Amino acid sequence: MTSTLEELFAFQATAAGLPAFEREYRFHPTRKWRFDFAWPDRKVACEIEGGAWSNGRHTRGPGFVADCEKYNSANGFGWHVYRFTADMLNNTDPEKNAIEIVRKALEAYGL
């Protein structure tokens, strides 16, 4: 199930002309972990973190610990994982705006 924030990110990424992405990309050979958005050829991934201010899954103990395990494993496979909150999707500061951060990462890790 995709969230409203994920739909917003997908719309913004497409409108901004970012390269095509894969949704719910399974990066690990044995675990069922998935990235919300991924550019596998560049090993760049995005996670849209909902509930930052509402005690959501990603900010409570067990969810936070599980996310740390997932992201550390991804780093071990050479992935560059970017995590974004709702505020970052509409931030006008290019240093804090999710789409601009991803654009820079894709350029930095392009083939």
Secondary structure by P-SEA (a helix, b strand, c coil): cccaaaaaaaaaaaaacccccccccccccccccccccccccccbbbbbccccccccccccaaaaaaaaaaaaaaaaaccbbbbbcccccccccccccaaaaaaaaaaaacc
